[in-house]
Amino acid sequence: MLHFQYSSLINAPVEIVWNFHERPDILDVLTPPWQPVQIVRREGGLAVGAISEFKIFLGVIPVRWLAHHTECKKYQIFVDEQIDGPMEFWRHKHQFVAENRQTRLTDSIEYAIPGGELAELILGWWVEARLRDMFRYRHEVTKKECEKGI
C-alpha cells in the first residue's frame, strides 16, 4: 500500500473552502488542463453515496474511473473511494482544519497499483510525481479562488 499527502494553508475560513468544494463544476475547476481526463458525471455533491465518474486516457486507451463518497462530516472531511478504475485500491481523504481563521487543507491518499509490490516499486515514483503535480495545481486553484475578496 502506498501513501500520498499534500497540505496547504489557505487564508480563508473553513466554510469558504468547504463551500468551494461543493460547487457543481468543482471537478472541471480542479482538473489540471494537461491531464487526459474527461469528467463523465458527478452526483450527490460531497454527501455519503455521492458518485464521481471519469474517463482517464492511458495513452489512447480510455479507462473508466468510478468513485463514491464513503464519509462526510461538513466543514471537516469527506472521503472518496474507487469502485472501479485503474488502481487496485484508492481511498482519498479531503480534510479541512481551522488554523487561526485560516484553513489547513490536506489531501491524503492510500492506494495500491495493480501488480503488487513489484509494480509499486517500478511505478510508485511516477504515480507519486503525477499526484504531486495534480495536487499542487488543485491547491493553488483553491487558494486563489477562496482568498478572493478576503
C-alpha positions in Angstrom: 0.0 0.0 0.0 1.3 3.4 -1.0 0.5 6.8 0.7 0.5 10.3 -0.6 -0.3 13.5 1.2 -0.4 17.2 0.2 -1.3 20.0 2.5 -1.5 23.8 2.3 -2.7 26.7 4.4 -5.5 28.8 2.8 -6.2 32.3 4.0 -10.0 31.8 4.3 -12.3 30.3 6.8 -13.2 26.6 6.6 -16.7 27.3 5.5 -15.5 29.2 2.4 -13.0 26.4 1.4 -15.7 23.7 2.0 -18.3 25.6 0.1 -15.9 26.0 -2.8 -15.6 22.1 -2.9 -19.4 21.9 -3.1 -19.6 23.8 -6.4 -21.3 21.7 -9.1 -18.4 22.4 -11.5 -15.7 21.6 -9.0 -14.3 18.7 -10.9 -13.9 20.8 -14.0 -12.3 23.6 -12.0 -9.8 21.4 -10.2 -8.8 19.1 -13.1 -5.4 20.3 -14.4 -5.6 21.2 -18.1 -2.8 18.9 -19.0 -4.4 15.8 -17.6 -6.0 13.4 -20.1 -9.3 13.2 -18.1 -12.9 13.5 -19.1 -15.5 14.1 -16.4 -18.5 11.9 -17.2 -20.7 12.7 -14.2 -20.9 14.0 -10.6 -23.9 13.2 -8.5 -24.7 13.9 -4.8 -22.2 16.7 -4.0 -20.0 15.8 -1.1 -22.5 13.6 0.8 -22.0 9.9 1.6 -23.1 8.0 -1.5 -22.1 10.8 -3.9 -20.7 9.5 -7.2 -18.0 10.8 -9.5 -17.2 9.2 -12.8 -14.3 9.9 -15.1 -12.8 8.6 -18.3 -9.0 8.6 -18.0 -6.9 8.1 -21.0 -3.8 5.9 -20.6 -2.2 6.7 -23.9 -5.1 6.1 -26.4 -6.9 3.6 -24.1 -9.9 5.1 -22.2 -10.3 3.7 -18.7 -13.4 4.2 -16.5 -12.8 5.5 -13.0 -15.8 5.4 -10.7 -15.6 6.6 -7.1 -18.2 7.1 -4.3 -18.1 9.1 -1.1 -18.0 6.9 2.0 -17.7 9.6 4.7 -18.7 13.2 5.0 -18.6 15.5 8.1 -19.5 19.0 6.9 -16.6 21.5 7.3 -14.3 18.7 8.4 -13.8 15.8 6.0 -15.1 13.9 3.0 -13.7 10.6 1.7 -14.0 9.1 -1.7 -13.1 5.5 -2.7 -12.6 3.9 -6.1 -15.4 1.4 -7.0 -14.0 0.8 -10.5 -10.8 2.1 -12.1 -7.1 1.7 -12.8 -5.9 1.3 -9.2 -6.2 -1.9 -7.2 -7.2 0.3 -4.2 -7.8 4.0 -3.8 -9.1 6.0 -0.7 -8.8 9.8 -0.8 -9.4 11.9 2.3 -10.1 15.6 2.0 -9.6 17.3 5.4 -10.4 20.8 6.4 -9.0 22.1 9.7 -9.3 25.6 11.1 -6.0 27.3 12.0 -6.2 30.9 13.2 -9.1 31.9 10.9 -7.4 30.1 8.0 -7.9 26.6 6.7 -5.4 23.7 6.6 -6.5 21.7 3.5 -5.0 18.3 3.4 -5.4 15.6 0.8 -4.3 12.1 1.9 -4.5 9.1 -0.4 -3.9 5.4 0.3 -3.6 3.4 -2.9 -2.3 0.2 -4.4 -1.1 -0.2 -8.0 -2.2 -3.3 -9.8 0.6 -5.8 -10.0 1.6 -5.8 -6.3 4.9 -4.8 -4.8 6.9 -5.1 -7.9 4.6 -2.7 -9.8 4.7 -0.3 -6.9 8.5 -0.4 -6.9 8.7 0.2 -10.6 5.8 2.7 -11.0 5.3 4.2 -7.5 7.7 7.1 -8.1 5.9 8.0 -11.3 2.4 7.9 -9.7 3.7 10.0 -6.7 5.1 12.6 -9.1 1.8 12.8 -11.1 -0.2 13.2 -7.8 2.2 15.9 -6.6 1.7 17.9 -9.8 -2.1 17.4 -9.7 -2.5 18.4 -6.0 -0.1 21.4 -6.3 -2.4 22.6 -9.1 -5.6 21.9 -7.2 -4.4 23.6 -4.0 -3.2 26.7 -6.0 -6.6 27.0 -7.6 -8.4 26.5 -4.3 -6.2 29.1 -2.6 -6.7 31.6 -5.4 -10.5 31.2 -5.6 -11.1 31.1 -1.8 -8.8 34.0 -1.0 -10.6 36.4 -3.4 -12.1 39.3 -1.6 -10.6 38.4 1.8 
